Protein backbone atom coordinates (compact mmCIF):
# COMPACT_ATOMS: atom_id res chain seq x y z
CA UNK A 1 0.00 0.00 0.00
CA UNK A 2 1.42 3.24 -1.14
CA UNK A 3 1.33 5.92 1.39
CA UNK A 4 1.49 9.42 0.06
CA UNK A 5 2.48 12.11 2.45
CA UNK A 6 0.91 15.48 1.96
CA UNK A 7 3.23 18.05 3.50
CA UNK A 8 1.10 20.91 4.72
CA UNK A 9 3.19 23.45 6.57
CA UNK A 10 1.80 26.22 8.69
CA UNK A 11 3.44 29.58 9.23
CA UNK A 12 4.56 28.45 12.64
CA UNK A 13 6.08 25.25 11.34
CA UNK A 14 7.75 26.68 8.24
CA UNK A 15 11.22 27.99 8.78
CA UNK A 16 11.35 31.59 7.68
CA UNK A 17 13.87 32.31 4.91
CA UNK A 18 16.34 34.98 5.69
CA UNK A 19 16.13 37.76 3.14
CA UNK A 20 19.04 40.19 3.25
CA UNK A 21 17.88 43.70 3.81
CA UNK A 22 19.09 46.01 1.10
CA UNK A 23 19.22 49.45 2.53
CA UNK A 24 19.23 52.41 0.23
CA UNK A 25 22.40 54.43 -0.13
CA UNK A 26 20.75 57.26 1.77
CA UNK A 27 19.72 54.95 4.61
CA UNK A 28 23.22 53.53 4.90
CA UNK A 29 24.60 57.05 4.90
CA UNK A 30 22.26 58.07 7.73
CA UNK A 31 23.24 55.02 9.77
CA UNK A 32 26.87 56.09 9.85
CA UNK A 33 28.33 58.11 12.74
CA UNK A 34 28.17 61.87 12.28
CA UNK A 35 31.90 62.28 11.75
CA UNK A 36 31.88 59.65 9.00
CA UNK A 37 29.05 61.49 7.24
CA UNK A 38 31.06 64.71 7.33
CA UNK A 39 34.12 62.94 5.90
CA UNK A 40 32.06 61.35 3.10
CA UNK A 41 30.51 64.71 2.18
CA UNK A 42 33.95 66.32 2.04
CA UNK A 43 35.29 63.49 -0.13
CA UNK A 44 32.29 63.93 -2.43
CA UNK A 45 32.99 67.65 -2.81
CA UNK A 46 36.65 66.93 -3.54
CA UNK A 47 35.85 64.31 -6.19
CA UNK A 48 33.01 66.20 -7.90
CA UNK A 49 35.31 68.50 -9.93
CA UNK A 50 37.15 65.47 -11.36
CA UNK A 51 33.84 63.99 -12.48
CA UNK A 52 32.85 67.31 -14.05
CA UNK A 53 36.19 67.54 -15.87
CA UNK A 54 35.24 64.34 -17.70
CA UNK A 55 31.72 65.63 -18.41
CA UNK A 56 33.04 68.93 -19.77
CA UNK A 57 34.86 67.10 -22.56
CA UNK A 58 31.53 67.11 -24.40
CA UNK A 59 31.53 70.13 -26.73
CA UNK A 60 27.82 70.88 -26.36
CA UNK A 61 28.17 71.44 -22.60
CA UNK A 62 28.85 75.07 -21.67
CA UNK A 63 30.28 75.17 -18.13
CA UNK A 64 29.66 78.07 -15.76
CA UNK A 65 32.10 79.45 -13.21
CA UNK A 66 31.66 79.70 -9.46
CA UNK A 67 31.45 83.49 -9.83
CA UNK A 68 28.60 83.12 -12.32
CA UNK A 69 26.80 80.78 -9.94
CA UNK A 70 27.35 83.30 -7.13
CA UNK A 71 25.87 86.10 -9.22
CA UNK A 72 22.86 83.95 -10.06
CA UNK A 73 22.29 82.82 -6.47
CA UNK A 74 22.46 86.41 -5.17
CA UNK A 75 20.07 87.59 -7.93
CA UNK A 76 22.66 89.96 -9.39
CA UNK A 77 22.50 88.31 -12.78
CA UNK A 78 25.24 88.10 -15.36
CA UNK A 79 25.84 88.34 -19.11
CA UNK A 80 27.51 85.45 -20.96
CA UNK A 81 27.21 84.32 -24.58
CA UNK A 82 29.06 81.11 -25.34
CA UNK A 83 30.99 81.08 -28.61
CA UNK A 84 33.19 78.31 -30.05
CA UNK A 85 36.89 78.99 -30.45
CA UNK A 86 36.51 79.36 -34.22
CA UNK A 87 34.31 82.42 -33.66
CA UNK A 88 36.91 84.22 -31.54
CA UNK A 89 39.45 86.44 -33.28
CA UNK A 90 42.84 84.65 -33.29
CA UNK A 91 44.50 87.93 -32.29
CA UNK A 92 42.55 87.82 -29.03
CA UNK A 93 43.75 84.27 -28.37
CA UNK A 94 47.35 85.28 -29.07
CA UNK A 95 47.06 88.36 -26.87
CA UNK A 96 45.67 86.36 -23.96
CA UNK A 97 48.35 83.71 -24.31
CA UNK A 98 51.31 86.10 -24.37
CA UNK A 99 49.79 88.04 -21.49
CA UNK A 100 48.65 85.18 -19.27
CA UNK A 101 50.52 81.99 -20.22
CA UNK A 102 53.16 82.11 -22.94
CA UNK A 103 53.98 78.40 -22.49
CA UNK A 104 50.37 77.25 -22.77
CA UNK A 105 51.05 74.92 -25.71
CA UNK A 106 54.07 73.33 -24.07
CA UNK A 107 53.14 72.42 -20.48
CA UNK A 108 50.73 69.90 -19.01
CA UNK A 109 48.66 72.29 -16.91
CA UNK A 110 51.37 73.63 -14.61
CA UNK A 111 54.56 75.46 -15.60
CA UNK A 112 56.75 73.75 -13.02
CA UNK A 113 59.78 75.92 -13.76
CA UNK A 114 57.76 79.07 -13.14
CA UNK A 115 56.17 77.48 -10.09
CA UNK A 116 59.57 76.66 -8.59
CA UNK A 117 60.73 80.26 -9.04
CA UNK A 118 57.49 81.49 -7.51
CA UNK A 119 57.91 79.26 -4.45
CA UNK A 120 61.49 80.41 -3.96
CA UNK A 121 60.47 84.07 -4.22
CA UNK A 122 57.54 83.54 -1.87
CA UNK A 123 59.74 81.89 0.75
CA UNK A 124 62.16 84.81 0.52
CA UNK A 125 59.33 87.33 0.79
CA UNK A 126 59.83 88.74 -2.72
CA UNK A 127 57.01 87.25 -4.78
CA UNK A 128 54.34 89.54 -6.22
CA UNK A 129 53.28 87.25 -9.08
CA UNK A 130 50.44 84.79 -9.25
CA UNK A 131 52.27 82.18 -11.32
CA UNK A 132 49.01 80.72 -12.63
CA UNK A 133 48.77 79.09 -16.04
CA UNK A 134 45.61 79.21 -18.14
CA UNK A 135 44.63 75.66 -17.03
CA UNK A 136 45.12 76.69 -13.39
CA UNK A 137 42.97 79.78 -13.88
CA UNK A 138 40.34 77.75 -15.70
CA UNK A 139 39.89 75.15 -12.95
CA UNK A 140 40.01 77.88 -10.32
CA UNK A 141 37.19 79.73 -12.09
CA UNK A 142 35.17 76.55 -12.55
CA UNK A 143 35.55 74.84 -9.19
CA UNK A 144 37.29 77.02 -6.59
CA UNK A 145 37.31 80.53 -5.20
CA UNK A 146 39.22 83.73 -5.96
CA UNK A 147 41.07 84.69 -2.79
CA UNK A 148 44.66 83.49 -2.63
CA UNK A 149 45.44 80.78 -0.12
CA UNK A 150 47.68 77.75 0.24
CA UNK A 151 44.61 75.50 0.44
CA UNK A 152 43.23 76.78 -2.86
CA UNK A 153 46.58 76.38 -4.58
CA UNK A 154 46.91 72.84 -3.26
CA UNK A 155 43.53 71.94 -4.75
CA UNK A 156 44.20 73.87 -7.94
CA UNK A 157 47.37 72.08 -9.05
CA UNK A 158 46.03 68.51 -9.41
CA UNK A 159 42.83 69.83 -11.00
CA UNK A 160 44.86 71.73 -13.60
CA UNK A 161 46.96 68.67 -14.41
CA UNK A 162 43.86 66.46 -14.64
CA UNK A 163 41.97 68.89 -16.87
CA UNK A 164 45.00 69.21 -19.15
CA UNK A 165 45.21 65.42 -19.43
CA UNK A 166 41.52 65.07 -20.32
CA UNK A 167 40.77 68.16 -22.42
CA UNK A 168 42.41 69.15 -25.67
CA UNK A 169 44.25 72.47 -25.79
CA UNK A 170 41.45 73.89 -27.93
CA UNK A 171 38.78 72.82 -25.43
CA UNK A 172 40.79 74.28 -22.55
CA UNK A 173 41.17 77.64 -24.27
CA UNK A 174 37.52 77.63 -25.37
CA UNK A 175 36.28 77.06 -21.83
CA UNK A 176 38.67 79.63 -20.37
CA UNK A 177 37.68 82.39 -22.77
CA UNK A 178 33.98 81.67 -22.22
CA UNK A 179 34.06 81.83 -18.40
CA UNK A 180 36.68 84.53 -17.76
CA UNK A 181 35.40 87.66 -16.04
CA UNK A 182 35.76 90.96 -17.95
CA UNK A 183 33.75 93.28 -15.75
CA UNK A 184 30.94 93.25 -13.17
CA UNK A 185 28.58 90.51 -14.36
CA UNK A 186 30.38 90.27 -17.72
CA UNK A 187 31.65 86.75 -18.45
CA UNK A 188 33.13 85.28 -21.59
CA UNK A 189 34.81 86.98 -24.52
CA UNK A 190 31.64 87.45 -26.59
CA UNK A 191 29.86 89.40 -23.85
CA UNK A 192 33.10 91.29 -23.11
CA UNK A 193 33.68 92.31 -26.73
CA UNK A 194 30.13 93.57 -27.11
CA UNK A 195 30.10 95.31 -23.71
CA UNK A 196 33.44 97.10 -24.08
CA UNK A 197 33.74 97.64 -27.84
CA UNK A 198 30.29 96.95 -29.32
CA UNK A 199 31.62 94.24 -31.66
CA UNK A 200 31.43 90.41 -31.65
CA UNK A 201 34.48 88.47 -30.48
CA UNK A 202 35.25 87.50 -34.08
CA UNK A 203 35.72 91.17 -35.07
CA UNK A 204 38.09 92.34 -32.33
CA UNK A 205 41.05 94.39 -33.50
CA UNK A 206 44.61 93.85 -32.29
CA UNK A 207 44.34 96.89 -30.00
CA UNK A 208 41.02 95.82 -28.52
CA UNK A 209 42.33 92.29 -28.00
CA UNK A 210 45.40 93.56 -26.17
CA UNK A 211 43.30 95.79 -23.91
CA UNK A 212 41.00 92.89 -23.02
CA UNK A 213 43.98 90.61 -22.37
CA UNK A 214 45.74 92.97 -19.96
CA UNK A 215 42.51 93.63 -18.06
CA UNK A 216 42.08 89.94 -17.14
CA UNK A 217 44.05 89.95 -13.86
CA UNK A 218 41.74 92.59 -12.37
CA UNK A 219 38.75 93.26 -14.66
CA UNK A 220 36.91 95.34 -12.07
CA UNK A 221 39.62 97.98 -11.74
CA UNK A 222 41.15 97.51 -15.21
CA UNK A 223 38.43 98.58 -17.64
CA UNK A 224 39.41 97.58 -21.17
CA UNK A 225 37.26 100.23 -22.82
CA UNK A 226 38.54 102.99 -20.54
CA UNK A 227 42.26 102.33 -20.11
CA UNK A 228 44.46 104.60 -18.03
CA UNK A 229 47.99 105.44 -19.06
CA UNK A 230 49.54 102.40 -17.37
CA UNK A 231 47.01 99.96 -18.82
CA UNK A 232 47.39 101.51 -22.26
CA UNK A 233 51.17 101.12 -22.17
CA UNK A 234 50.88 97.52 -21.02
CA UNK A 235 48.41 96.82 -23.85
CA UNK A 236 50.90 98.25 -26.36
CA UNK A 237 53.54 95.81 -25.10
CA UNK A 238 51.16 92.85 -25.38
CA UNK A 239 50.08 94.01 -28.84
CA UNK A 240 53.68 93.98 -30.06
CA UNK A 241 54.34 90.56 -28.57
CA UNK A 242 51.15 89.12 -30.08
CA UNK A 243 52.34 90.05 -33.59
CA UNK A 244 55.16 87.54 -33.27
CA UNK A 245 53.28 84.86 -31.33
CA UNK A 246 52.22 82.58 -34.18
CA UNK A 247 54.67 79.89 -33.07
CA UNK A 248 53.11 79.83 -29.61
CA UNK A 249 49.57 79.01 -30.76
CA UNK A 250 50.24 76.10 -33.12
CA UNK A 251 48.53 73.73 -30.70
CA UNK A 252 45.28 75.65 -31.30
CA UNK A 253 45.40 76.28 -35.02
CA UNK A 254 46.65 73.42 -37.19
C-alpha positions in Angstrom: 0.0 0.0 0.0 1.4 3.2 -1.1 1.3 5.9 1.4 1.5 9.4 0.1 2.5 12.1 2.5 0.9 15.5 2.0 3.2 18.1 3.5 1.1 20.9 4.7 3.2 23.4 6.6 1.8 26.2 8.7 3.4 29.6 9.2 4.6 28.4 12.6 6.1 25.2 11.3 7.7 26.7 8.2 11.2 28.0 8.8 11.3 31.6 7.7 13.9 32.3 4.9 16.3 35.0 5.7 16.1 37.8 3.1 19.0 40.2 3.3 17.9 43.7 3.8 19.1 46.0 1.1 19.2 49.4 2.5 19.2 52.4 0.2 22.4 54.4 -0.1 20.8 57.3 1.8 19.7 55.0 4.6 23.2 53.5 4.9 24.6 57.0 4.9 22.3 58.1 7.7 23.2 55.0 9.8 26.9 56.1 9.8 28.3 58.1 12.7 28.2 61.9 12.3 31.9 62.3 11.8 31.9 59.7 9.0 29.1 61.5 7.2 31.1 64.7 7.3 34.1 62.9 5.9 32.1 61.4 3.1 30.5 64.7 2.2 34.0 66.3 2.0 35.3 63.5 -0.1 32.3 63.9 -2.4 33.0 67.6 -2.8 36.7 66.9 -3.5 35.8 64.3 -6.2 33.0 66.2 -7.9 35.3 68.5 -9.9 37.2 65.5 -11.4 33.8 64.0 -12.5 32.9 67.3 -14.1 36.2 67.5 -15.9 35.2 64.3 -17.7 31.7 65.6 -18.4 33.0 68.9 -19.8 34.9 67.1 -22.6 31.5 67.1 -24.4 31.5 70.1 -26.7 27.8 70.9 -26.4 28.2 71.4 -22.6 28.8 75.1 -21.7 30.3 75.2 -18.1 29.7 78.1 -15.8 32.1 79.4 -13.2 31.7 79.7 -9.5 31.5 83.5 -9.8 28.6 83.1 -12.3 26.8 80.8 -9.9 27.4 83.3 -7.1 25.9 86.1 -9.2 22.9 84.0 -10.1 22.3 82.8 -6.5 22.5 86.4 -5.2 20.1 87.6 -7.9 22.7 90.0 -9.4 22.5 88.3 -12.8 25.2 88.1 -15.4 25.8 88.3 -19.1 27.5 85.5 -21.0 27.2 84.3 -24.6 29.1 81.1 -25.3 31.0 81.1 -28.6 33.2 78.3 -30.1 36.9 79.0 -30.4 36.5 79.4 -34.2 34.3 82.4 -33.7 36.9 84.2 -31.5 39.4 86.4 -33.3 42.8 84.7 -33.3 44.5 87.9 -32.3 42.5 87.8 -29.0 43.8 84.3 -28.4 47.3 85.3 -29.1 47.1 88.4 -26.9 45.7 86.4 -24.0 48.3 83.7 -24.3 51.3 86.1 -24.4 49.8 88.0 -21.5 48.7 85.2 -19.3 50.5 82.0 -20.2 53.2 82.1 -22.9 54.0 78.4 -22.5 50.4 77.2 -22.8 51.0 74.9 -25.7 54.1 73.3 -24.1 53.1 72.4 -20.5 50.7 69.9 -19.0 48.7 72.3 -16.9 51.4 73.6 -14.6 54.6 75.5 -15.6 56.8 73.7 -13.0 59.8 75.9 -13.8 57.8 79.1 -13.1 56.2 77.5 -10.1 59.6 76.7 -8.6 60.7 80.3 -9.0 57.5 81.5 -7.5 57.9 79.3 -4.4 61.5 80.4 -4.0 60.5 84.1 -4.2 57.5 83.5 -1.9 59.7 81.9 0.8 62.2 84.8 0.5 59.3 87.3 0.8 59.8 88.7 -2.7 57.0 87.3 -4.8 54.3 89.5 -6.2 53.3 87.2 -9.1 50.4 84.8 -9.2 52.3 82.2 -11.3 49.0 80.7 -12.6 48.8 79.1 -16.0 45.6 79.2 -18.1 44.6 75.7 -17.0 45.1 76.7 -13.4 43.0 79.8 -13.9 40.3 77.7 -15.7 39.9 75.1 -13.0 40.0 77.9 -10.3 37.2 79.7 -12.1 35.2 76.6 -12.6 35.6 74.8 -9.2 37.3 77.0 -6.6 37.3 80.5 -5.2 39.2 83.7 -6.0 41.1 84.7 -2.8 44.7 83.5 -2.6 45.4 80.8 -0.1 47.7 77.7 0.2 44.6 75.5 0.4 43.2 76.8 -2.9 46.6 76.4 -4.6 46.9 72.8 -3.3 43.5 71.9 -4.7 44.2 73.9 -7.9 47.4 72.1 -9.1 46.0 68.5 -9.4 42.8 69.8 -11.0 44.9 71.7 -13.6 47.0 68.7 -14.4 43.9 66.5 -14.6 42.0 68.9 -16.9 45.0 69.2 -19.2 45.2 65.4 -19.4 41.5 65.1 -20.3 40.8 68.2 -22.4 42.4 69.1 -25.7 44.3 72.5 -25.8 41.4 73.9 -27.9 38.8 72.8 -25.4 40.8 74.3 -22.6 41.2 77.6 -24.3 37.5 77.6 -25.4 36.3 77.1 -21.8 38.7 79.6 -20.4 37.7 82.4 -22.8 34.0 81.7 -22.2 34.1 81.8 -18.4 36.7 84.5 -17.8 35.4 87.7 -16.0 35.8 91.0 -17.9 33.7 93.3 -15.8 30.9 93.2 -13.2 28.6 90.5 -14.4 30.4 90.3 -17.7 31.6 86.8 -18.5 33.1 85.3 -21.6 34.8 87.0 -24.5 31.6 87.4 -26.6 29.9 89.4 -23.9 33.1 91.3 -23.1 33.7 92.3 -26.7 30.1 93.6 -27.1 30.1 95.3 -23.7 33.4 97.1 -24.1 33.7 97.6 -27.8 30.3 97.0 -29.3 31.6 94.2 -31.7 31.4 90.4 -31.6 34.5 88.5 -30.5 35.2 87.5 -34.1 35.7 91.2 -35.1 38.1 92.3 -32.3 41.1 94.4 -33.5 44.6 93.8 -32.3 44.3 96.9 -30.0 41.0 95.8 -28.5 42.3 92.3 -28.0 45.4 93.6 -26.2 43.3 95.8 -23.9 41.0 92.9 -23.0 44.0 90.6 -22.4 45.7 93.0 -20.0 42.5 93.6 -18.1 42.1 89.9 -17.1 44.1 90.0 -13.9 41.7 92.6 -12.4 38.8 93.3 -14.7 36.9 95.3 -12.1 39.6 98.0 -11.7 41.1 97.5 -15.2 38.4 98.6 -17.6 39.4 97.6 -21.2 37.3 100.2 -22.8 38.5 103.0 -20.5 42.3 102.3 -20.1 44.5 104.6 -18.0 48.0 105.4 -19.1 49.5 102.4 -17.4 47.0 100.0 -18.8 47.4 101.5 -22.3 51.2 101.1 -22.2 50.9 97.5 -21.0 48.4 96.8 -23.8 50.9 98.2 -26.4 53.5 95.8 -25.1 51.2 92.9 -25.4 50.1 94.0 -28.8 53.7 94.0 -30.1 54.3 90.6 -28.6 51.1 89.1 -30.1 52.3 90.1 -33.6 55.2 87.5 -33.3 53.3 84.9 -31.3 52.2 82.6 -34.2 54.7 79.9 -33.1 53.1 79.8 -29.6 49.6 79.0 -30.8 50.2 76.1 -33.1 48.5 73.7 -30.7 45.3 75.6 -31.3 45.4 76.3 -35.0 46.7 73.4 -37.2 
